[in-house]
């Protein structure tokens, strides 16, 4: 049984989410205080976290940033904010999805199921090309012998491009791959994911140019750019 952590300080919203997920066969835990979230996640293993942005004692974005320091658990941000900049901020810290209030609890269940399907359907293959090792069971990527610590969504973006060298993928094609039920999400969120991946590539002293921008078209994997900086 999949375990969902619901972090929401509005009792009515939390009760509705609990009801729908319970009826769909999920186990749930509810936390209403941001200050308790990180320690709970550190000592437990939820399958998905539903994380409100506005929380007492510690906001959701800060919780997410601290969780990402030790866990790649899928996180869906819940917020009343509708500006795209706010969505991008959550995604830049490693959120897997973003849902704006008011939302349908049934839709939220569907989004969680889609994330869990992607986890189950991930290929068990391990690919090795010269100095890159991609282990799809472990959701890990090694560049020049160094581990690239990617979130699940970042991993999916990287592997999509990696498996089709030199092919250009539009933002919408990448978005459709990582988030089939993308609803009203702007394809510009892909820019944030690419930016995050490039930053992590640079942190391990590799050239971020292996994920190449193609002006007006999208992104592609460029194997010729794999080199130490």
Backbone as JSON, one array per atom type, in Angstrom:
{
  "sequence": "XXXXXXXXXXXXXXXXXXXXXXXXXXXXXXXXXXXXXXXXXXXXXXXXXXXXXXXXXXXXXXXXXXXXXXXXXXXXXXXXXXXXXXXXXXXXXXXXXXXXXXXXXXXXXXXXXXXXXXXXXXXXXXXXXXXXXXXXXXXXXXXXXXXXXXXXXXXXXXXXXXXXXXXXXXXXXXXXXXXXXXXXXXXXXXXXXXXXXXXXXXXXXXXXXXXXXXXXXXXXXXXXXXXXX",
  "N": [[0.85, -1.2, 0.0], [0.64, 2.16, -0.93], [2.1, 4.98, 0.65], [1.09, 8.15, 1.54], [2.18, 11.33, 2.37], [0.56, 14.0, 3.74], [0.82, 17.35, 3.87], [-0.59, 19.93, 5.23], [-2.17, 22.77, 6.51], [-4.77, 23.58, 6.6], [-7.61, 22.36, 7.9], [-10.03, 21.47, 6.73], [-9.38, 21.12, 4.0], [-7.33, 19.22, 4.24], [-8.78, 17.09, 5.36], [-10.52, 16.45, 3.27], [-8.69, 15.62, 1.3], [-7.54, 13.42, 2.62], [-9.8, 11.77, 2.77], [-10.37, 11.15, 0.05], [-7.98, 9.9, -0.79], [-7.84, 7.78, 1.0], [-10.13, 6.36, 0.22], [-9.24, 5.54, -2.21], [-7.44, 3.61, -1.69], [-5.02, 4.25, -0.47], [-2.53, 4.67, 2.09], [-2.34, 7.19, 4.54], [-0.65, 9.99, 6.07], [-1.0, 12.81, 8.11], [0.29, 16.05, 8.48], [0.35, 19.2, 10.03], [2.07, 21.25, 10.52], [4.8, 23.02, 9.46], [7.28, 22.9, 10.69], [7.6, 20.31, 11.56], [7.93, 18.65, 9.44], [10.36, 17.93, 7.96], [11.95, 16.36, 9.71], [10.17, 14.23, 10.1], [9.99, 13.11, 7.54], [12.64, 12.36, 7.23], [12.83, 10.2, 8.95], [10.98, 8.42, 8.08], [9.41, 6.76, 5.23], [7.73, 7.96, 2.95], [5.77, 7.48, -0.05], [4.91, 9.48, -1.72], [4.82, 13.03, -1.33], [2.49, 15.45, -0.46], [2.61, 18.77, -0.42], [1.91, 21.68, 1.17], [2.41, 25.16, 0.44], [2.19, 27.47, 2.08], [2.73, 27.38, 5.36], [2.64, 27.02, 8.96], [5.45, 28.0, 10.98], [7.47, 26.85, 9.29], [7.86, 27.34, 5.88], [6.56, 25.67, 2.91], [8.31, 25.61, 0.67], [10.83, 25.94, 1.79], [10.86, 23.64, 3.37], [10.87, 21.72, 1.31], [13.34, 22.26, 0.06], [15.1, 21.45, 2.09], [14.41, 18.76, 2.36], [15.21, 17.78, -0.1], [17.9, 17.63, 0.24], [18.47, 15.16, 1.21], [16.67, 13.29, 0.21], [14.91, 11.95, -2.62], [12.2, 11.71, -2.85], [9.05, 11.83, -4.54], [7.41, 14.98, -4.82], [4.53, 16.92, -4.58], [3.55, 20.16, -4.87], [1.26, 22.2, -3.08], [-0.75, 25.02, -3.37], [-2.18, 28.31, -2.94], [-1.33, 30.25, -4.53], [-1.13, 31.56, -7.8], [0.55, 32.59, -9.7], [2.92, 32.12, -12.3], [5.6, 32.42, -11.65], [5.74, 31.67, -8.99], [5.19, 28.98, -9.17], [7.42, 28.12, -10.62], [9.41, 28.61, -8.78], [9.0, 26.63, -6.83], [9.46, 24.36, -8.43], [12.1, 24.76, -9.13], [13.34, 24.12, -6.77], [13.04, 21.45, -6.77], [10.49, 20.25, -6.89], [8.07, 17.87, -8.05], [5.63, 18.26, -9.18], [2.91, 20.64, -9.38], [0.15, 22.05, -7.87], [-2.57, 24.19, -7.95], [-4.69, 25.82, -5.62], [-8.21, 26.59, -5.67], [-8.51, 23.02, -5.88], [-9.37, 19.89, -7.44], [-9.9, 17.09, -5.47], [-10.07, 14.56, -6.53], [-8.68, 14.88, -8.92], [-6.17, 15.34, -7.87], [-5.57, 12.84, -6.74], [-5.38, 11.42, -9.13], [-3.12, 12.59, -10.26], [-1.14, 11.82, -8.44], [-1.24, 9.06, -8.79], [-0.32, 8.94, -11.41], [2.34, 9.76, -11.1], [3.28, 7.66, -9.5], [2.95, 5.55, -11.27], [4.87, 6.14, -13.17], [7.11, 5.7, -11.64], [6.95, 2.91, -11.25], [6.99, 1.98, -13.86], [9.46, 2.6, -14.79], [12.22, 1.71, -16.69], [14.24, -1.21, -16.13], [16.72, -1.27, -17.1], [20.26, -0.78, -17.4], [22.28, 1.68, -18.62], [25.3, 2.32, -20.32], [27.52, 4.58, -21.58], [30.49, 5.28, -22.76], [31.79, 7.62, -20.73], [29.54, 7.94, -19.18], [27.19, 6.69, -16.95], [24.04, 5.38, -16.61], [21.73, 4.36, -14.4], [18.73, 2.98, -14.31], [17.2, 1.64, -12.48], [18.09, 2.52, -10.01], [17.71, 5.17, -10.36], [19.87, 6.83, -11.01], [22.66, 8.78, -12.14], [25.9, 8.8, -13.41], [28.58, 10.86, -14.15], [31.64, 10.93, -15.67], [32.6, 9.36, -13.58], [31.53, 10.54, -11.33], [28.81, 11.07, -9.12], [25.67, 12.28, -10.14], [23.41, 14.11, -8.58], [20.22, 13.9, -9.0], [16.76, 14.96, -8.99], [13.74, 12.99, -9.25], [12.18, 13.86, -11.45], [14.05, 15.47, -12.8], [15.88, 13.47, -13.44], [14.33, 11.97, -15.27], [14.06, 13.83, -17.35], [16.77, 14.15, -18.11], [17.42, 11.5, -18.92], [15.65, 11.09, -21.04], [16.68, 12.85, -23.02], [19.31, 11.89, -23.16], [19.04, 9.29, -24.19], [18.46, 9.7, -26.81], [20.6, 10.83, -28.59], [21.58, 13.93, -29.98], [19.04, 14.38, -31.06], [16.52, 16.82, -31.21], [14.39, 17.94, -28.73], [11.32, 19.47, -28.19], [10.13, 21.87, -25.74], [7.51, 21.23, -25.06], [7.31, 18.55, -25.83], [9.09, 17.36, -24.02], [7.8, 18.03, -21.64], [5.4, 16.6, -21.97], [6.39, 14.06, -21.78], [7.42, 13.8, -19.14], [5.28, 14.62, -17.62], [2.47, 13.54, -18.32], [-0.24, 14.15, -17.81], [-0.48, 17.03, -17.97], [-2.13, 19.26, -17.82], [-2.7, 22.57, -17.05], [-0.08, 23.38, -16.94], [2.69, 25.36, -17.73], [4.92, 25.0, -20.51], [7.29, 26.18, -20.01], [8.32, 25.46, -17.6], [10.1, 23.49, -18.08], [12.46, 24.76, -18.71], [13.37, 25.48, -16.19], [13.9, 22.98, -15.04], [15.97, 22.07, -16.73], [17.85, 24.05, -16.19], [18.42, 23.48, -13.5], [19.53, 20.89, -13.74], [21.8, 21.43, -15.28], [23.19, 23.06, -13.49], [23.84, 21.22, -11.5], [25.44, 19.48, -12.95], [27.59, 21.15, -13.48], [28.52, 21.51, -10.9], [29.87, 19.18, -10.37], [32.07, 19.5, -11.81], [31.84, 19.14, -14.57], [31.07, 19.83, -18.03], [28.24, 21.81, -18.51], [27.21, 22.03, -21.0], [26.51, 19.69, -22.23], [23.81, 19.34, -22.19], [22.19, 20.83, -24.48], [20.99, 23.95, -25.68], [18.76, 24.62, -28.3], [18.14, 27.14, -30.32], [14.9, 28.46, -30.41], [13.8, 25.98, -30.75], [14.24, 23.88, -28.78], [15.72, 21.45, -26.68], [18.68, 19.36, -26.62], [20.72, 16.4, -26.23], [24.16, 16.52, -26.2], [26.75, 14.69, -26.87], [29.36, 15.24, -27.51], [30.12, 17.3, -25.93], [30.77, 16.37, -23.46], [32.94, 16.72, -21.06], [35.55, 17.5, -18.72], [35.41, 20.6, -16.92]],
  "CA": [[0.0, 0.0, 0.0], [1.44, 3.38, -1.02], [1.95, 5.88, 1.79], [1.1, 9.54, 1.12], [2.29, 12.32, 3.43], [-0.21, 15.2, 3.43], [1.26, 18.47, 4.71], [-1.61, 20.95, 4.96], [-2.64, 23.3, 7.78], [-6.21, 23.81, 6.52], [-8.19, 21.08, 8.29], [-11.05, 21.04, 5.77], [-8.71, 20.62, 2.81], [-6.63, 17.99, 4.61], [-9.79, 16.04, 5.55], [-11.0, 16.05, 1.95], [-7.62, 14.85, 0.65], [-7.48, 12.14, 3.34], [-10.97, 10.97, 2.4], [-10.24, 10.66, -1.32], [-6.87, 8.96, -0.88], [-8.24, 6.58, 1.72], [-11.08, 5.63, -0.62], [-8.5, 5.02, -3.37], [-6.55, 2.54, -1.26], [-3.72, 4.75, 0.0], [-2.3, 4.98, 3.5], [-1.98, 8.6, 4.63], [-0.25, 10.64, 7.31], [-1.26, 14.24, 7.99], [1.06, 16.98, 9.32], [-0.15, 20.56, 9.8], [3.09, 22.19, 10.98], [5.99, 22.9, 8.63], [8.44, 22.6, 11.5], [7.69, 18.87, 11.84], [7.94, 17.88, 8.19], [11.65, 17.39, 7.53], [12.33, 15.25, 10.6], [9.29, 13.09, 9.86], [10.41, 12.49, 6.27], [13.96, 11.76, 7.45], [12.7, 8.95, 9.7], [9.95, 7.6, 7.44], [9.61, 6.63, 3.79], [6.5, 8.11, 2.18], [5.93, 7.29, -1.49], [4.68, 10.8, -2.32], [4.48, 14.08, -0.37], [1.65, 16.58, -0.88], [3.22, 19.77, 0.45], [1.38, 23.04, 1.07], [3.46, 26.17, 0.46], [2.03, 28.34, 3.25], [2.62, 26.56, 6.55], [3.19, 27.65, 10.16], [6.8, 27.69, 11.48], [8.42, 26.68, 8.18], [7.06, 27.25, 4.66], [6.73, 24.46, 2.13], [9.47, 25.67, -0.21], [12.0, 25.67, 2.63], [10.8, 22.2, 3.69], [11.27, 20.98, 0.11], [14.78, 22.41, -0.13], [15.79, 20.63, 3.09], [14.15, 17.35, 2.03], [16.01, 17.41, -1.28], [19.29, 17.4, 0.64], [18.67, 13.75, 1.56], [15.66, 12.4, -0.35], [14.35, 12.25, -3.92], [10.79, 11.33, -2.84], [8.23, 12.75, -5.33], [6.71, 16.01, -4.05], [3.57, 17.77, -5.27], [3.31, 21.37, -4.09], [-0.12, 22.69, -3.03], [-0.69, 26.43, -3.03], [-3.22, 29.21, -3.44], [-0.69, 31.19, -5.45], [-1.35, 31.11, -9.18], [1.54, 33.15, -10.61], [3.87, 31.13, -12.79], [6.87, 32.57, -10.94], [5.68, 30.88, -7.77], [5.3, 27.57, -9.58], [8.8, 27.87, -11.01], [10.24, 28.58, -7.57], [8.88, 25.28, -6.27], [10.1, 23.41, -9.33], [13.54, 24.95, -9.05], [13.82, 23.44, -5.57], [12.94, 20.01, -6.95], [9.13, 19.7, -6.87], [7.73, 17.05, -9.21], [4.38, 18.76, -9.75], [2.44, 21.85, -8.71], [-1.31, 22.13, -7.98], [-3.08, 25.43, -7.37], [-6.01, 25.8, -4.97], [-8.88, 25.35, -5.29], [-8.27, 21.92, -6.8], [-10.21, 18.71, -7.27], [-9.2, 16.01, -4.78], [-10.02, 13.44, -7.46], [-7.57, 15.18, -9.84], [-4.93, 15.16, -7.11], [-5.35, 11.4, -6.69], [-4.95, 11.01, -10.47], [-1.74, 13.04, -10.46], [-0.28, 10.96, -7.63], [-1.18, 7.75, -9.45], [0.53, 9.09, -12.59], [3.72, 9.77, -10.61], [3.63, 6.31, -9.05], [3.07, 4.7, -12.48], [6.18, 6.42, -13.77], [8.09, 5.01, -10.8], [6.85, 1.47, -11.5], [7.27, 1.66, -15.27], [10.83, 2.94, -15.16], [12.94, 0.53, -17.18], [15.27, -1.74, -15.23], [17.98, -1.34, -17.83], [21.37, 0.1, -17.05], [22.94, 2.09, -19.86], [26.63, 2.87, -20.11], [28.08, 5.12, -22.81], [31.77, 5.9, -22.45], [31.98, 8.11, -19.37], [28.24, 8.17, -18.54], [26.47, 5.49, -16.52], [22.68, 5.65, -16.2], [21.09, 3.2, -13.77], [17.32, 3.35, -14.21], [16.64, 1.07, -11.26], [18.49, 3.38, -8.89], [17.48, 6.56, -10.76], [21.15, 7.51, -10.8], [23.5, 9.1, -13.3], [27.29, 9.11, -13.1], [29.34, 11.52, -15.21], [33.08, 10.89, -15.43], [32.84, 8.73, -12.29], [30.95, 11.31, -10.23], [27.36, 10.94, -9.03], [24.88, 13.47, -10.41], [22.25, 13.94, -7.68], [19.04, 14.47, -9.66], [15.43, 14.58, -8.54], [13.14, 12.03, -10.18], [11.8, 14.55, -12.69], [15.3, 15.83, -13.5], [16.4, 12.22, -13.99], [13.54, 11.63, -16.45], [14.43, 14.77, -18.42], [18.12, 13.81, -18.57], [17.43, 10.22, -19.62], [14.96, 11.28, -22.33], [17.63, 13.45, -23.96], [20.48, 11.01, -23.25], [18.75, 8.12, -25.0], [18.29, 10.09, -28.22], [21.64, 11.83, -28.82], [21.47, 14.88, -31.09], [17.66, 14.7, -31.38], [16.01, 18.0, -30.52], [13.06, 17.8, -28.13], [10.71, 20.74, -27.81], [9.72, 21.93, -24.34], [6.24, 20.52, -24.89], [7.57, 17.11, -25.91], [9.69, 16.96, -22.75], [6.75, 18.12, -20.63], [4.46, 15.49, -22.19], [7.05, 12.83, -21.34], [7.55, 13.73, -17.69], [4.01, 14.94, -16.98], [1.45, 13.32, -19.35], [-1.46, 14.87, -17.44], [0.11, 18.32, -17.58], [-3.2, 20.23, -17.61], [-2.41, 23.96, -17.4], [1.31, 23.7, -16.63], [3.41, 25.95, -18.85], [6.1, 24.24, -20.91], [8.49, 26.9, -19.56], [8.9, 24.8, -16.41], [11.22, 22.67, -18.55], [13.67, 25.58, -18.6], [13.82, 25.41, -14.8], [14.49, 21.66, -14.84], [17.25, 22.06, -17.45], [18.77, 24.92, -15.43], [18.83, 22.73, -12.31], [20.42, 19.8, -14.14], [23.08, 22.02, -15.69], [23.87, 23.52, -12.28], [24.39, 20.05, -10.82], [26.53, 19.0, -13.79], [28.72, 22.06, -13.27], [29.03, 21.31, -9.54], [30.81, 18.04, -10.36], [33.17, 19.9, -12.7], [31.62, 18.73, -15.96], [30.51, 20.91, -18.85], [26.79, 21.77, -18.62], [26.82, 22.13, -22.41], [26.01, 18.42, -22.76], [22.39, 19.6, -22.45], [22.37, 21.98, -25.36], [19.81, 24.69, -26.14], [18.65, 24.86, -29.74], [17.31, 28.35, -30.33], [13.59, 28.4, -31.03], [13.35, 24.59, -30.97], [14.18, 23.1, -27.56], [16.97, 20.98, -26.09], [19.19, 18.06, -27.04], [21.92, 15.89, -25.57], [25.32, 16.65, -27.08], [27.79, 13.85, -26.27], [30.69, 15.82, -27.77], [30.44, 18.3, -24.92], [31.08, 15.73, -22.19], [34.33, 16.92, -20.75], [35.75, 18.29, -17.5], [35.56, 22.03, -17.13]],
  "C": [[0.89, 1.25, 0.0], [1.07, 4.34, 0.11], [2.11, 7.32, 1.32], [1.2, 10.44, 2.34], [1.56, 13.58, 2.98], [0.22, 16.3, 4.4], [0.37, 19.67, 4.37], [-2.17, 21.44, 6.29], [-4.12, 23.68, 7.76], [-6.91, 22.47, 6.77], [-9.2, 20.58, 7.27], [-10.42, 20.45, 4.51], [-8.02, 19.29, 3.11], [-7.62, 16.83, 4.76], [-10.3, 15.53, 4.22], [-9.96, 15.2, 1.23], [-7.51, 13.47, 1.29], [-8.6, 11.21, 2.9], [-10.79, 10.35, 1.02], [-9.1, 9.65, -1.45], [-7.16, 7.67, -0.13], [-9.18, 5.71, 0.91], [-10.41, 5.01, -1.83], [-7.45, 3.99, -2.96], [-5.18, 2.98, -0.79], [-3.71, 4.85, 1.52], [-1.85, 6.43, 3.57], [-1.51, 8.97, 6.03], [-0.44, 12.13, 7.11], [-0.4, 15.02, 8.98], [0.58, 18.38, 8.99], [0.85, 21.64, 10.17], [4.37, 21.97, 10.17], [7.24, 22.53, 9.41], [8.64, 21.13, 11.78], [8.0, 18.02, 10.61], [9.27, 17.18, 7.92], [12.08, 16.21, 8.4], [11.47, 14.02, 10.36], [9.73, 12.35, 8.59], [11.75, 11.78, 6.44], [13.86, 10.39, 8.12], [11.61, 8.03, 9.14], [10.18, 7.57, 5.94], [8.29, 6.74, 3.05], [6.77, 7.9, 0.69], [5.76, 8.59, -2.26], [4.38, 11.77, -1.18], [3.62, 15.12, -1.06], [1.97, 17.72, 0.08], [2.65, 21.16, 0.18], [2.52, 24.04, 1.14], [3.39, 27.01, 1.73], [1.73, 27.5, 4.48], [3.14, 27.33, 7.77], [4.59, 27.13, 10.47], [7.85, 27.46, 10.39], [7.61, 26.51, 6.9], [7.45, 26.03, 3.83], [7.96, 24.46, 1.24], [10.75, 25.39, 0.58], [12.04, 24.19, 3.04], [11.32, 21.37, 2.52], [12.77, 21.05, -0.08], [15.56, 21.53, 0.85], [15.59, 19.14, 2.83], [15.04, 16.9, 0.88], [17.49, 17.2, -0.94], [19.55, 15.93, 0.96], [17.68, 12.79, 0.93], [15.15, 12.9, -1.7], [12.87, 11.85, -4.01], [9.98, 12.31, -3.69], [7.43, 13.7, -4.44], [5.8, 16.8, -4.97], [3.28, 18.96, -4.37], [1.84, 21.78, -4.21], [-0.09, 24.15, -2.61], [-1.87, 27.2, -3.6], [-2.64, 30.21, -4.44], [-0.81, 30.67, -6.88], [-0.3, 31.65, -10.14], [2.55, 32.09, -11.02], [5.21, 31.21, -12.07], [6.89, 31.75, -9.67], [5.8, 29.39, -8.08], [6.76, 27.24, -9.88], [9.71, 27.8, -9.79], [10.21, 27.2, -6.93], [9.6, 24.26, -7.12], [11.61, 23.54, -9.29], [14.14, 24.27, -7.82], [13.59, 21.93, -5.65], [11.56, 19.42, -6.82], [8.87, 18.93, -8.16], [6.47, 17.55, -9.9], [3.91, 19.91, -8.88], [0.95, 21.96, -8.93], [-1.8, 23.37, -7.27], [-4.47, 25.24, -6.77], [-6.9, 26.86, -5.62], [-8.64, 24.26, -6.33], [-9.25, 20.79, -6.49], [-9.39, 17.63, -6.58], [-9.06, 14.79, -5.69], [-8.87, 13.64, -8.46], [-6.24, 14.97, -9.15], [-4.57, 13.68, -7.0], [-4.81, 10.91, -8.03], [-3.5, 11.41, -10.72], [-0.76, 12.17, -9.67], [-0.14, 9.59, -8.28], [-0.28, 7.81, -10.69], [2.0, 9.08, -12.2], [4.16, 8.38, -10.2], [3.76, 5.35, -10.23], [4.43, 4.92, -13.12], [7.28, 5.74, -12.97], [8.13, 3.52, -11.12], [7.32, 1.11, -12.89], [8.68, 2.03, -15.71], [11.57, 1.67, -15.56], [14.0, 0.09, -16.2], [16.64, -1.78, -15.89], [19.01, -0.4, -17.24], [22.12, 0.39, -18.34], [24.3, 2.68, -19.52], [27.18, 3.31, -21.47], [29.35, 5.88, -22.44], [31.82, 6.32, -20.98], [30.66, 8.44, -18.67], [27.62, 6.83, -18.2], [25.1, 5.92, -16.01], [22.08, 4.36, -15.66], [19.63, 3.56, -13.5], [16.61, 2.69, -13.05], [16.88, 2.0, -10.08], [18.21, 4.85, -9.15], [18.75, 7.39, -10.57], [21.88, 7.71, -12.12], [24.9, 9.41, -12.78], [27.94, 9.72, -14.33], [30.81, 11.52, -14.82], [33.38, 10.37, -14.02], [32.26, 9.45, -11.1], [29.43, 11.24, -10.29], [26.68, 12.28, -9.26], [23.57, 13.34, -9.63], [21.03, 14.66, -8.25], [17.77, 14.09, -8.93], [14.86, 13.61, -9.57], [12.79, 12.68, -11.51], [13.04, 14.94, -13.48], [15.93, 14.6, -14.14], [15.66, 11.86, -15.27], [13.86, 12.54, -17.62], [15.79, 14.39, -18.99], [18.11, 12.55, -19.41], [16.73, 10.32, -20.97], [15.92, 11.82, -23.38], [18.81, 12.53, -24.21], [20.25, 9.84, -24.2], [18.55, 8.44, -26.49], [19.3, 11.18, -28.56], [21.41, 12.63, -30.08], [20.02, 15.18, -31.52], [17.2, 15.89, -30.56], [14.6, 17.73, -30.02], [12.54, 19.19, -27.78], [10.37, 20.71, -26.32], [8.44, 21.12, -24.12], [6.43, 19.01, -24.96], [8.18, 16.59, -24.6], [8.63, 16.97, -21.65], [5.77, 16.97, -20.75], [5.06, 14.17, -21.71], [7.07, 12.72, -19.82], [6.23, 13.96, -16.96], [2.89, 14.79, -18.01], [0.15, 14.06, -19.07], [-1.09, 16.28, -17.02], [-0.9, 19.44, -17.39], [-2.73, 21.63, -18.01], [-0.97, 24.36, -17.08], [2.0, 24.24, -17.88], [4.63, 25.11, -19.21], [7.4, 24.94, -20.5], [9.08, 26.31, -18.29], [10.08, 23.92, -16.82], [12.52, 23.45, -18.46], [14.25, 25.51, -17.19], [14.49, 24.07, -14.52], [15.87, 21.58, -15.51], [18.29, 22.89, -16.69], [19.29, 24.18, -14.2], [19.83, 21.63, -12.65], [21.8, 20.34, -14.52], [23.88, 22.48, -14.47], [24.54, 22.35, -11.57], [25.55, 19.44, -11.62], [27.78, 19.85, -13.56], [29.34, 21.85, -11.9], [30.0, 20.13, -9.45], [31.89, 18.24, -11.42], [33.08, 19.32, -14.1], [30.99, 19.89, -16.72], [28.99, 20.79, -18.94], [26.29, 21.83, -20.06], [26.39, 20.79, -23.0], [24.5, 18.45, -22.94], [22.34, 20.93, -23.19], [21.04, 22.62, -25.73], [19.87, 24.86, -27.65], [17.65, 25.98, -29.91], [16.0, 28.16, -31.09], [13.04, 27.0, -31.19], [13.23, 23.8, -29.67], [15.56, 22.72, -27.06], [17.38, 19.64, -26.69], [20.41, 17.69, -26.23], [23.06, 15.93, -26.58], [26.51, 15.93, -26.45], [29.17, 14.46, -26.46], [31.1, 16.83, -26.72], [30.76, 17.7, -23.55], [32.58, 15.81, -21.94], [34.44, 17.67, -19.43], [35.87, 19.76, -17.83], [36.91, 22.5, -16.6]]
}
